[in-house]
């Protein structure tokens, strides 16, 4: 045996080349591009700037930074700091610093209330404490609206252009034009969200470190701790959720004041934050705290600059720093005032005192032990935002500028309460999905026969499965990335998986039952395409035409071709897919071809009907649709607010249109009722509940805006679909639709015989039943013999169909008589206009004429024999062997009638 050489592996070379290019692009051995610094050099320069800024923070004192403002006397030049962004030459809008502080103090006084005015007068700093009235730990999330403040600006006031080369020399900025700066808020109002983090942070108390005579001046601001937050600002011009940034600062728990800022190469906000405070006590405690935290940060940067040159105090959302080529953006200074809590003391049952009730609530939230506590109050804050380089001031919408009815600044929940609400909502969602599973199980059990299963729309169940699949994927991802929500998210994902598995099985059953309809449509389409193709003239006709053109004296006698009738001995073998039409056609074509004389004509190959795609192809389409929806939905997070809102409404209305395919299915199949009413109403209500939560509940877990009008539209749309289904059951599936818009509906019923040997007689309800006087009616349109024959022989009997649950007239053949005696005999004489072979089929039809081809009628008779015969004639038939024997007999009868 000769040695076989292995085939060449061309793909191995391509893979190797791809790996080499990938390693070359991702390796760190190559040096920086010409004109750019390496990452290590960039980290070294940033470390030097941080050390210099920390030294300035240590040597400066209170009011060393007093820039010239609109309220500064003309003879005072103002004092500045040697920090990036705090120098006079930088050109920042520090002339609005006094306005920022005034608005901040106004918001603090409004939050504390007018009755605390006397306490403020007794306090030298004007910062009376709120001990026992506010949360000490403010870890949580708050949302609200903001408005632009321009009360101190003149109409013709313009900001000078900033020179980044002088502000931050040596930094290779991506661009320098201020028009392209990011985080530049140009709108008049918008949305604001603050996510505060205050766990495992450093805290200092100057009351234990300073002398007694100094403690009095800073008694309320002596306790300070570090705080960080993620702020999202959204206006009309921003995309997605808006501009998101990380801010760092100081929190004074006794007064409820927080002061935070951003930090970047062009603004040393964290190092100059104490000079932006409003009182001496805040300055002293914040300077002491920042000396410790920033000193530790600089040491960490020095230790990690060789391996990890990232900025640990960056303002980017991911915290990775500005990068080696940073993009300039607007800087922010944020002042936050926490509002006193409103506690319902009547529900505390006397267990707590007013001075310690807030502390007990916080203790129970962080370390729950089942202690009885009153309802947890909401978290409320007010804020003022100042941008020193871009020169605008934003403030939360609320009193005193706006009425409390219009807005109440920023409202939210503590993190523990928010997580508890998410867990509770997920548990309720799991119950809702489990209810959907039960309804789907009941419906699939009800649709246990081919007739009832064929009525169900494949796309109605498919739309529901798409939503369940998206829910399963989303909750599975949430359970893996959120440890606090793992049990609840896993339970919901498991419920969605149960619904998905049961739904896929039901859809598979529906698809298999509706397979003959799709094959019928495919054959009809192929026949229409074949009819449009022009036929080529035969060889005999062409030869005759040539001889006539040549002037032959005597015409050539035509060749007589006999067309014998099909033989009665053609075996009918049931194929595996029950395609009786294709089998009969193939046998007839083969017999006819063998009986015809052969000629020297070129052979033509006829392509048979193509098979319809299986359920696997449909499954792949559903998976691709799910991936497409996931990709579009994730991309929609970066779209503008109007476009994203339109997409959400469009997707919601499309999803809640799941009864439209069922309505169309009822019209095409001429079926009054296909689904249980408990399934229709239950699925509609359960699938509307999540929309009701987010569209109607104000403090939902996503802090989404409520829109009761949109929910009414969606609920009304589902309600209209349900009413259409009810009208189809009462008035008919095609009520209100012109007859020319739909095809004629056919309703076949098999002929029953009294001497049926296999059934042992007629079914119960048809045997030995006298003819009803109502059914014994004479047909004036037919002949007198036909009417008398119908009355005399009792060829029609009334029975309640076990499948369609309707009263029908079933043709019955009396024992010992021929099947042609039934009134439903339709004869096609030889030489008819359609050119079809004569056939005799026993059909009970609703239409006055039968314009279907014989093979089509044979397939319909086979289908109705399988559906109606198994349930009425053979109620005890439950084995595959008996089913095969019965179908073989049915097809034999069809064959005998056809041939």
C-alpha positions in Angstrom: 0.0 0.0 0.0 1.6 3.3 -1.0 2.4 5.7 1.8 -0.1 8.6 2.0 1.3 12.1 2.6 -0.6 14.1 5.2 -2.5 17.1 3.8 -0.8 20.5 4.2 -2.0 22.5 7.2 -2.4 26.0 5.7 -4.3 27.2 8.8 -1.4 26.5 11.1 0.7 29.1 9.4 -2.0 31.7 9.6 -2.5 31.1 13.3 1.2 31.3 14.0 1.5 34.6 12.1 -1.5 36.0 14.0 0.1 35.0 17.4 3.4 36.6 16.5 1.7 39.9 15.5 -0.4 39.9 18.7 2.7 39.3 20.9 4.5 42.1 19.0 1.7 44.6 19.6 1.1 43.8 23.3 4.7 43.4 24.4 6.2 46.0 26.8 9.8 45.6 25.5 9.3 48.3 22.8 10.1 51.8 24.0 7.8 54.8 23.8 7.0 56.5 20.6 9.3 59.5 19.7 8.1 62.6 21.6 6.3 60.7 24.3 7.4 59.7 27.8 7.3 56.2 29.1 4.9 55.1 31.8 7.6 55.1 34.4 8.7 58.6 33.5 5.1 59.8 33.6 4.6 58.2 37.1 7.8 59.8 38.4 6.7 63.3 37.3 3.3 62.8 38.8 4.9 61.7 42.1 7.0 64.8 42.2 4.0 67.0 41.7 2.1 65.2 44.5 5.0 65.7 46.9 5.2 69.4 46.1 1.4 69.7 46.6 1.6 67.9 49.9 4.3 70.2 51.2 2.2 73.2 50.3 -0.7 71.8 52.2 1.4 71.3 55.3 2.9 74.8 55.4 -0.2 76.8 54.6 -2.7 78.3 57.1 -6.3 79.4 57.2 -7.2 82.1 54.7 -3.9 81.8 52.9 -6.0 81.3 49.8 -8.2 84.4 49.5 -8.6 85.1 45.8 -10.0 88.4 44.6 -13.8 88.3 44.2 -16.6 90.7 43.4 -17.0 91.4 47.2 -13.3 92.0 47.8 -12.3 95.7 48.4 -10.4 97.4 45.6 -7.2 97.9 47.6 -6.9 94.2 48.4 -5.0 92.2 45.7 -6.0 88.8 47.0 -3.8 85.8 48.0 -3.2 82.6 46.1 -1.5 79.2 46.6 1.4 77.6 44.7 -0.8 74.7 43.6 -1.9 73.7 40.1 -5.2 75.5 39.6 -4.9 77.7 42.7 -2.5 80.2 41.1 -3.6 83.6 39.9 -1.9 83.1 36.5 -3.9 80.0 35.8 -7.0 82.2 35.1 -9.6 80.1 37.0 -12.9 81.6 37.9 -12.1 82.0 41.6 -14.0 85.3 41.6 -17.2 83.2 42.1 -15.8 81.4 45.2 -17.6 83.7 47.6 -20.9 83.0 45.8 -20.3 79.3 46.1 -19.7 79.6 49.9 -22.7 81.8 50.3 -25.0 79.4 48.5 -23.6 76.5 50.6 -24.2 78.2 53.9 -27.7 79.1 52.7 -28.5 75.5 52.0 -27.1 74.5 55.4 -29.3 76.9 57.2 -32.3 75.9 55.3 -31.7 72.2 56.1 -31.3 72.8 59.8 -34.4 74.9 60.0 -35.3 78.3 61.3 -35.8 77.2 64.9 -32.0 76.5 65.0 -31.2 80.2 64.4 -30.6 80.8 68.1 -28.2 77.9 68.3 -26.3 79.2 65.3 -25.8 82.5 67.0 -24.4 80.9 70.2 -21.9 78.9 68.0 -18.9 81.0 67.0 -18.5 79.2 63.6 -22.2 79.3 62.9 -22.2 75.5 62.6 -24.5 74.1 65.2 -24.4 70.3 65.5 -27.1 67.8 64.4 -26.1 65.0 66.7 -28.9 62.5 67.0 -30.8 63.9 64.0 -28.8 62.7 61.0 -27.0 59.6 59.9 -23.4 59.2 61.0 -22.6 56.9 58.1 -24.1 58.1 54.8 -23.2 55.2 52.6 -26.0 55.1 50.1 -27.4 56.6 46.9 -29.4 59.8 46.3 -30.9 61.3 43.1 -32.6 64.5 42.2 -32.7 67.5 39.8 -30.2 70.3 39.5 -30.5 73.8 38.1 -27.9 76.3 37.0 -27.3 79.3 39.3 -26.4 82.6 37.6 -27.6 85.2 40.1 -24.2 86.8 40.5 -23.3 87.0 36.8 -23.6 89.9 34.5 -25.1 89.4 31.1 -21.9 90.4 29.2 -19.5 88.5 31.5 -17.2 86.1 29.6 -14.5 83.8 30.8 -10.9 84.2 29.6 -9.4 81.3 27.6 -7.1 79.0 29.6 -3.6 78.1 28.6 -3.0 74.5 29.4 0.7 74.8 28.6 1.2 77.2 31.5 -1.3 75.5 33.9 0.2 72.0 33.5 3.5 72.3 31.6 4.9 69.0 30.2 1.5 67.2 30.0 0.8 66.0 26.5 -2.9 66.9 26.3 -5.1 65.1 23.7 -6.6 68.5 22.7 -6.5 72.0 24.1 -9.6 73.7 22.7 -12.1 74.4 25.5 -15.0 73.7 23.2 -14.1 70.0 23.2 -13.6 69.7 27.0 -15.6 66.9 28.6 -17.9 67.3 31.6 -18.8 70.8 30.3 -22.4 71.2 31.5 -24.1 73.7 29.2 -27.8 72.9 30.0 -30.1 74.8 32.3 -31.2 71.8 34.3 -30.9 68.1 34.5 -30.5 65.0 36.7 -28.0 64.4 39.4 -27.0 61.2 41.2 -24.6 60.7 44.1 -23.4 57.3 45.3 -21.6 57.7 48.5 -19.0 55.3 50.0 -18.0 55.7 53.7 -16.9 52.3 54.9 -13.5 51.4 56.3 -12.3 55.0 56.1 -9.9 57.0 58.3 -11.5 59.2 61.0 -9.9 61.7 63.4 -11.3 63.7 66.3 -9.5 67.0 67.2 -11.3 67.2 70.5 -8.9 64.7 72.0 -5.8 66.2 70.5 -6.1 70.0 71.0 -6.3 72.1 74.2 -9.5 73.0 75.9 -9.5 76.7 74.8 -9.3 75.8 71.2 -11.8 72.9 71.3 -14.7 75.3 71.8 -14.2 76.9 68.4 -14.2 73.5 66.5 -16.3 71.3 68.8 -18.8 70.5 66.1 -16.3 70.2 63.2 -13.5 68.5 65.1 -14.7 65.0 64.1 -13.9 64.4 60.4 -13.6 61.3 58.2 -12.7 60.8 54.6 -15.4 60.1 52.1 -15.6 59.3 48.4 -18.5 59.3 45.9 -19.4 58.7 42.3 -21.3 61.6 40.8 -23.3 61.5 37.6 -24.5 64.8 36.1 -26.9 64.7 33.2 -28.3 67.5 31.0 -29.9 67.8 27.6 -26.6 67.6 25.7 -25.1 64.6 27.5 -25.2 61.1 26.2 -26.2 58.0 28.1 -26.6 58.6 31.9 -24.5 61.8 31.7 -21.0 62.7 32.8 -19.7 60.3 35.6 -16.8 61.1 37.8 -15.2 60.1 41.1 -14.8 62.7 43.8 -13.0 62.6 47.2 -13.2 64.8 50.2 -14.0 65.1 53.9 -17.2 64.5 55.9 -18.0 66.2 59.2 -20.6 63.8 60.9 -21.7 66.2 63.6 -22.8 68.9 61.2 -23.7 66.8 58.3 -21.5 68.7 55.9 -19.4 67.1 53.1 -16.8 68.9 50.9 -15.5 66.9 48.0 -13.5 67.7 44.8 -11.9 66.3 41.7 -8.2 65.9 41.1 -6.3 65.9 37.8 -3.0 67.1 36.3 -4.5 70.6 35.9 -6.2 70.9 39.2 -4.8 69.8 42.6 -8.2 69.8 44.2 -7.6 67.3 47.0 -4.5 69.2 48.2 -6.2 72.5 48.3 -9.6 71.3 49.6 -9.1 72.7 53.2 -8.8 76.2 51.8 -12.3 75.8 50.2 -14.0 75.2 53.5 -16.4 77.7 55.1 -15.1 77.8 58.7 -11.9 77.5 60.7 -13.0 74.3 62.3 -13.5 72.6 59.0 -10.2 73.8 57.8 -8.3 72.5 60.8 -9.8 69.1 60.9 -9.7 68.6 57.1 -6.0 69.7 56.9 -5.1 67.2 59.7 -7.0 64.4 58.0 -5.7 65.1 54.5 -2.1 65.3 55.7 -2.5 61.7 56.9 -4.5 60.3 53.9 -2.6 62.1 51.2 0.8 61.3 52.8 -0.2 57.6 52.7 -1.3 58.0 49.1 2.0 59.5 48.1 3.9 56.7 49.7 1.8 54.1 47.9 2.4 55.9 44.6 6.2 55.8 45.2 6.0 52.1 46.0 3.9 51.2 43.1 5.2 53.5 40.4 7.4 50.7 38.8 4.7 48.1 38.6 1.4 50.0 38.6 1.7 53.7 37.6 -2.1 54.3 38.0 -3.3 57.3 39.9 -5.0 56.3 43.2 -6.8 59.6 43.5 -8.1 60.0 40.0 -11.5 61.4 39.1 -12.2 59.0 36.2 -15.1 56.5 36.8 -12.8 53.5 36.6 -10.2 55.0 38.9 -7.3 54.2 36.5 -6.2 57.8 36.2 -6.0 60.2 33.4 -3.6 58.2 31.3 -0.4 59.3 29.6 -2.3 61.4 27.1 -5.1 62.9 29.2 -8.2 64.7 27.9 -8.9 68.0 29.5 -12.3 68.2 31.3 -14.0 70.6 33.7 -13.2 70.3 37.4 -15.7 70.3 40.3 -16.0 71.3 43.9 -19.0 69.8 45.7 -20.6 71.0 48.9 -23.2 68.6 50.4 -25.5 69.2 53.4 -27.3 66.2 55.0 -30.8 67.0 56.1 -32.2 66.0 59.5 -34.2 62.8 59.5 -37.9 62.5 60.0 -38.5 59.6 62.4 -42.0 58.4 63.3 -41.5 58.1 67.1 -45.1 56.7 67.5 -44.0 53.4 65.9 -41.0 53.0 68.2 -43.2 51.6 71.0 -41.1 53.4 73.6 -38.0 51.2 73.1 -35.8 54.0 72.1 -35.2 57.6 73.2 -35.2 60.4 70.8 -31.5 61.1 71.3 -30.4 57.6 70.4 -33.0 56.4 68.0 -30.9 57.3 64.9 -27.9 55.5 66.3 -30.0 52.4 67.0 -31.4 52.4 63.5 -27.9 52.6 62.0 -26.7 49.8 64.3 -29.6 47.6 63.2 -29.0 48.3 59.6 -25.3 47.4 59.6 -25.5 44.6 62.1 -29.0 43.2 62.1 -30.1 41.3 65.2 -33.9 41.6 65.0 -34.3 44.6 67.3 -37.7 46.4 66.9 -37.1 49.7 65.1 -39.4 52.3 63.5 -39.7 52.7 59.8 -36.3 53.6 58.4 -36.3 57.3 57.2 -35.2 58.2 53.8 -31.8 59.9 53.1 -32.1 63.5 52.0 -29.3 65.9 50.9 -28.8 69.3 49.2 -25.7 70.2 47.2 -23.9 73.1 45.5 -21.5 72.3 42.7 -18.8 74.8 41.5 -16.5 74.4 38.5 -13.5 76.7 38.9 -12.1 76.3 35.4 -15.3 76.2 33.5 -16.9 78.9 35.7 -20.5 77.5 36.3 -22.4 76.8 39.5 -25.0 74.1 39.8 -27.3 73.5 42.8 -29.9 70.9 43.7 -33.5 71.8 43.0 -35.4 72.5 46.2 -36.1 75.0 49.0 -35.5 77.9 49.4 -35.4 78.6 45.7 -38.2 76.2 44.8 -41.3 75.0 46.7 -41.1 71.5 48.4 -44.0 70.5 46.3 -41.9 71.0 43.1 -38.7 69.3 44.4 -37.0 68.4 47.6 -33.3 68.4 46.6 -31.7 64.9 46.5 -33.6 61.9 47.9 -32.5 58.3 48.3 -31.8 55.4 50.6 -29.0 54.0 52.6 -27.1 51.2 51.0 -28.5 48.5 53.4 -32.1 49.6 52.7 -31.4 49.8 48.9 -30.0 46.3 48.9 -32.9 45.0 51.0 -35.4 46.5 48.5 -33.6 44.9 45.6 -33.6 41.5 47.3 -37.3 41.8 48.1 -38.1 42.9 44.5 -36.1 39.9 43.1 -38.1 37.5 45.4 -41.4 38.9 44.1 -40.1 38.7 40.5 -39.3 35.0 41.1 -42.9 34.4 42.3 -44.2 36.2 39.2 -42.1 34.1 36.9 -43.1 30.9 38.8 -46.7 31.9 38.2 -45.9 32.1 34.5 -44.4 28.7 34.6 -47.6 27.2 36.2 -49.8 28.8 33.5 -47.6 27.6 30.7 -47.7 24.1 32.2 -51.5 24.2 32.3 -51.7 25.4 28.7 -49.3 22.8 27.4 -51.3 20.1 29.2 -54.5 21.4 27.7 -53.0 21.4 24.2 -52.2 17.7 24.2 -53.7 16.7 20.8 -52.5 17.7 17.4 -55.6 19.7 16.7 -55.4 21.8 19.9 -51.6 22.2 19.5 -51.9 23.3 15.9 -54.1 26.3 16.9 -51.4 27.8 19.1 -49.2 30.5 17.5 -45.5 29.7 17.5 -44.6 33.4 17.7 -46.8 34.2 20.7 -45.0 31.7 22.9 -41.7 32.6 21.2 -41.9 36.3 22.3 -42.5 35.2 25.9 -39.5 32.9 25.7 -37.3 35.8 24.4 -38.2 37.8 27.5 -37.6 34.9 29.8 -34.2 34.2 28.1 -33.1 37.8 28.5 -34.2 37.7 32.2 -32.2 34.5 32.7 -29.0 35.9 31.2 -29.2 39.2 33.0 -29.9 37.7 36.4 -27.3 35.0 36.0 -24.7 37.8 35.3 -26.0 39.8 38.3 -25.7 36.8 40.6 -22.0 36.3 39.6 -20.9 40.0 40.0 -23.0 41.0 43.1 -22.3 38.9 46.1 -24.9 40.6 48.2 -27.6 39.7 45.7 -26.4 36.2 44.9 -29.3 34.2 46.5 -32.1 36.3 45.2 -30.7 36.7 41.8 -30.0 33.0 41.5 -33.5 32.1 42.5 -34.9 34.4 39.8 -32.6 33.0 37.2 -33.6 29.5 38.1 -37.3 30.4 37.8 -36.6 32.0 34.4 -34.7 28.8 33.3 -37.7 26.7 34.3 -40.0 28.8 32.2 -37.5 28.7 29.3 -37.1 24.9 29.4 -40.9 24.3 29.5 -41.5 26.9 26.8 -38.9 25.5 24.5 -40.5 22.0 24.8 -44.0 23.4 24.1 -42.7 25.5 21.1 -41.1 22.3 19.7 -44.4 20.4 19.9 -46.2 23.3 18.2 -43.6 23.4 15.5 -43.8 19.7 14.8 -47.6 19.7 14.6 -47.6 22.6 12.2 -45.0 21.0 9.9 -47.5 19.8 7.3 -48.8 23.3 6.8 -45.3 24.6 6.1 -44.8 21.8 3.6 -48.1 22.7 1.9 -47.0 26.3 1.7 -43.6 25.3 0.3 -45.2 23.1 -2.4 -47.6 25.9 -3.4 -44.8 28.3 -3.7 -42.7 26.0 -5.8 -45.7 25.2 -8.0 -46.3 28.9 -8.5 -42.6 29.4 -9.4 -42.7 26.5 -11.8 -45.8 27.9 -13.5 -44.0 31.2 -14.2 -41.1 29.4 -15.9 -41.8 29.1 -19.7 -41.8 25.5 -21.0 -39.5 24.5 -23.9 -41.2 23.0 -27.1 -41.0 19.2 -27.4 -38.8 17.5 -30.0 -41.7 16.1 -32.0 -43.3 19.5 -32.4 -40.0 20.9 -33.4 -39.5 18.3 -36.1 -42.9 18.8 -37.5 -42.4 22.5 -37.7 -39.1 21.9 -39.6 -40.6 19.5 -42.1 -43.5 21.9 -42.8 -41.0 24.7 -43.3 -39.0 22.5 -45.8 -42.1 21.9 -47.9 -42.6 18.2 -47.5 -45.1 16.7 -49.9 -46.8 14.4 -47.4 -47.0 15.2 -43.7 -45.3 12.8 -41.4 -47.9 10.9 -39.4 -47.9 11.9 -35.8 -46.5 9.5 -33.3 -49.3 8.1 -31.2 -48.5 7.8 -27.6 -50.8 5.9 -25.4 -51.5 7.1 -21.9 -52.5 4.1 -20.0 -54.2 4.5 -16.7 -52.1 4.0 -13.6 -51.8 0.5 -12.5 -53.8 -0.6 -9.5 -50.8 -2.6 -8.2 -48.7 0.5 -7.3 -47.6 -0.1 -3.7 -48.1 2.8 -1.3 -45.3 3.0 1.3 -45.7 5.4 4.1 -42.5 7.5 4.3 -40.9 8.5 7.6 -42.2 12.1 7.4 -45.7 11.0 6.5 -45.5 12.9 3.2 -48.1 11.0 1.2 -48.4 13.5 -1.6 -44.7 13.3 -2.6 -44.8 9.5 -2.4 -47.9 9.2 -4.6 -46.5 11.6 -7.1 -43.2 9.8 -7.3 -44.9 6.4 -7.9 -47.2 7.8 -10.6 -44.4 9.6 -12.4 -42.2 6.4 -12.3 -45.0 4.2 -13.7 -45.9 6.7 -16.5 -42.3 7.1 -17.5 -41.7 3.4 -17.9 -44.8 2.9 -20.0 -44.0 5.7 -22.5 -41.8 5.0 -25.6 -38.3 6.4 -25.4 -37.1 9.1 -27.7 -33.7 10.8 -28.3 -34.7 13.8 -26.3 -32.2 15.3 -23.8 -32.9 14.2 -20.2 -34.1 16.8 -17.7 -33.6 16.5 -14.0 -36.6 17.6 -11.9 -35.8 18.9 -8.5 -38.2 17.7 -5.9 -39.7 19.8 -3.1 -37.2 21.0 -0.6 -37.6 20.0 3.0 -38.6 22.6 5.5 -36.0 23.5 8.1 -36.2 21.6 11.3 -36.7 23.0 14.8 -32.9 23.3 15.3 -32.9 26.1 12.7 -35.7 27.9 14.6 -33.8 27.5 17.8 -30.7 29.1 16.3 -32.8 32.0 15.1 -34.1 32.6 18.6 -30.6 32.5 20.0 -29.4 35.1 17.4 -32.4 37.3 18.2 -31.5 37.2 21.9 -27.9 38.1 21.2 -29.0 40.9 18.9 -31.3 42.4 21.6 -28.5 42.2 24.2 -26.1 44.0 21.9 -28.6 46.7 21.1 -29.7 47.1 24.7 -26.2 47.5 26.0 -25.4 50.0 23.2 -28.5 52.0 24.2 -27.0 52.9 27.5 -24.7 55.3 25.7 -27.4 56.9 23.6 -29.0 60.3 24.4 -31.9 60.4 26.8 -34.7 61.0 24.2 -33.4 58.3 21.8 -32.9 55.8 24.6 -36.4 56.6 26.0 -37.9 56.0 22.6 -36.1 52.7 22.3 -37.4 51.6 25.7 -41.0 52.4 24.8 -40.6 50.7 21.4 -39.2 47.6 22.9 -41.8 47.5 25.6 -44.7 47.9 23.1 -43.3 45.2 20.9 -42.9 42.8 23.7 -46.4 43.4 25.0 -47.8 42.6 21.5 -47.4 38.9 22.1 -51.2 38.2 21.5 -51.0 39.7 17.9 -49.5 36.5 16.4 -52.2 34.4 18.1 -55.0 36.7 16.7 -53.5 36.3 13.2 -53.3 32.5 13.7 -56.9 32.4 14.6 -57.8 34.2 11.4 -55.8 32.0 9.2 -56.9 28.8 10.7 -60.5 30.0 11.2 -60.3 29.0 14.9 -62.4 30.6 17.6 -60.4 29.7 20.6 -56.9 28.4 20.9 -55.7 29.2 24.4 -57.2 28.9 27.8 -58.6 32.1 29.2 -56.8 31.6 32.5 -53.6 31.5 30.4 -54.4 34.6 28.4 -55.5 36.8 31.4 -52.8 35.4 33.8 -49.9 35.9 31.4 -51.1 39.4 30.6 -51.3 40.4 34.2 -48.1 38.8 35.3 -46.1 40.2 32.5 -47.4 43.7 33.1 -46.5 43.7 36.8 -42.7 44.6 36.3 -43.7 47.5 34.0 -46.2 48.7 36.7 -43.4 48.7 39.3 -41.0 50.8 37.3 -43.6 53.1 35.7 -45.7 53.8 38.8 -43.6 53.4 41.9 -41.6 56.5 42.6 -38.7 55.2 44.8 -38.0 52.0 42.7 -34.8 50.2 42.9 -33.4 51.8 39.6 -34.6 55.3 40.6 -36.3 55.5 37.2 -38.7 58.3 36.5 -42.4 57.4 36.8 -44.7 57.8 33.8 -48.3 56.6 34.5 -49.4 57.8 31.0 -47.0 55.5 29.3 -48.1 52.6 31.5 -51.7 53.3 30.7 -50.9 53.1 27.0 -49.1 49.8 27.4 -51.8 48.3 29.6 -54.5 49.5 27.3 -52.7 47.9 24.3 -52.7 44.5 26.1 -56.3 45.0 27.1 -57.3 45.7 23.4 -55.6 42.4 22.3 -57.5 40.4 25.0 -60.8 41.9 23.8 -60.0 41.0 20.2 -59.4 37.4 21.3 -62.8 37.4 23.2 -64.5 38.8 20.1 -63.0 36.1 18.0 -64.5 33.5 20.2 -68.0 35.0 20.4 -68.4 36.6 16.9 -66.1 34.4 15.0 -62.3 34.5 14.2 -62.9 36.5 11.0 -65.4 39.0 12.1 -64.9 42.5 10.6 -62.5 41.1 7.9 -63.5 41.2 4.3 -63.8 37.8 2.6 -61.4 38.7 -0.1 -58.6 39.2 2.4 -58.4 35.6 3.6 -58.5 32.2 1.9 -61.5 30.0 2.2 -61.6 27.9 5.4 -62.1 24.2 5.0 -63.4 21.9 7.7 -63.1 18.2 6.9 -64.7 15.4 8.8 -64.1 11.7 8.0 -66.9 9.4 6.9 -67.9 6.9 9.6 -69.2 3.4 8.9 -71.5 1.3 11.0 -69.7 -1.9 10.0 -66.2 -0.7 10.9 -64.4 -3.9 11.8 -61.5 -2.4 13.6 -63.6 0.0 15.8 -66.2 -2.6 16.5 -69.0 -0.2 15.5 -69.7 3.4 15.8 -68.5 5.5 18.7 -70.8 6.1 21.7 -73.3 8.9 20.8 -73.6 7.9 17.2 -74.8 4.3 17.3 -78.5 3.6 17.5 -79.5 7.2 17.9 -82.7 8.3 16.3 -82.5 11.1 13.8 -83.3 14.5 15.3 -86.3 16.2 13.9 -84.2 19.4 13.6 -81.6 17.6 11.5 -84.2 16.0 9.2 -84.6 18.9 7.0 -85.1 18.9 3.2 -82.7 20.7 1.0 -84.8 22.6 -1.6 -81.6 23.3 -3.7 -81.0 19.6 -4.3 -83.0 17.0 -6.1 -86.0 15.2 -4.5 -84.2 11.9 -4.6 -81.2 13.2 -2.6 -83.5 14.7 0.1 -85.5 11.6 0.5 -82.4 9.5 0.5 -81.0 11.6 3.4 -84.1 11.2 5.5 -84.6 7.6 4.8 -81.1 6.3 5.2 -80.1 8.6 8.0 -76.8 9.5 6.4 -76.1 12.5 8.7 -76.0 12.4 12.5 -75.3 15.1 15.1 -72.5 14.8 17.6 -70.4 17.0 19.9 -66.8 16.9 18.6 -64.3 16.0 21.3 -61.7 18.2 19.7 -63.3 21.4 18.6 -66.1 21.2 21.2 -68.7 22.1 18.5 -71.9 20.3 17.4 -71.3 18.9 13.9 -73.1 16.8 11.4 -71.1 13.6 10.7 -71.8 11.6 7.5 -72.4 7.9 8.4 -72.4 5.0 5.9 -75.1 2.4 6.7 -73.9 -1.1 7.2 -73.8 -3.0 3.9 -73.9 0.0 1.6 -71.3 1.7 -0.5 -69.6 4.8 0.7 -70.9 6.7 -2.3 -74.4 6.7 -0.6 -73.3 9.4 1.8 -74.3 12.9 1.0 -70.7 14.2 1.1 -69.6 12.3 -2.0 -67.9 14.6 -4.4 -67.4 13.2 -7.9 -65.0 14.5 -10.5 -66.0 13.1 -13.9 -63.4 12.2 -16.5 -62.3 14.9 -18.9 -63.0 17.7 -16.4 -61.9 21.3 -17.1 -59.0 21.2 -14.6 -57.3 18.2 -16.4 -57.1 16.2 -13.1 -57.5 12.5 -12.9 -60.9 11.3 -11.7 -61.0 10.6 -8.0 -63.5 9.9 -5.4 -63.1 11.5 -1.9 -65.4 11.3 1.0 -65.4 14.9 2.4 -67.7 16.9 4.6 -67.0 20.5 3.7 -68.3 23.9 4.5 -67.6 25.5 1.1 -70.0 24.9 -1.8 -67.3 24.0 -4.2 -64.1 22.1 -3.9 -61.3 23.7 -6.0 -58.4 21.9 -4.4 -56.3 19.4 -6.3 -56.7 15.7 -5.5 -53.4 15.3 -3.8 -54.2 18.3 -1.5 -57.5 16.7 -0.6 -55.8 13.4 0.1 -53.4 15.1 2.5 -56.3 16.9 4.2 -58.2 13.7 4.6 -55.1 12.0 6.1 -54.7 14.8 8.6 -58.3 14.8 9.7 -58.3 11.0 9.9 -55.4 11.2 12.3 -56.9 14.0 14.4 -60.6 13.2 14.5 -60.4 9.4 14.1 -58.1 8.8 17.0 -60.3 10.7 19.4 -63.7 9.5 18.3 -63.3 6.1 16.6 -60.4 4.7 18.6 -60.5 6.2 22.1 -58.5 3.4 23.5 -55.7 3.6 21.0 -52.5 4.3 22.9 -49.6 2.3 21.3 -47.4 3.2 18.4 -48.1 -0.2 16.7 -51.9 0.4 16.6 -51.3 3.9 15.4 -49.2 2.6 12.5 -51.8 0.0 11.6 -54.5 2.5 11.6 -52.6 5.0 9.4 -51.7 2.2 7.0 -55.3 1.4 6.6 -56.3 5.0 6.2 -53.7 5.5 3.5 -54.7 2.3 1.8 -58.3 3.6 1.5 -57.0 6.9 0.1 -54.9 5.0 -2.4 -57.8 2.8 -3.5 -60.0 5.9 -4.0 -57.3 7.7 -5.9 -56.4 4.9 -8.4 
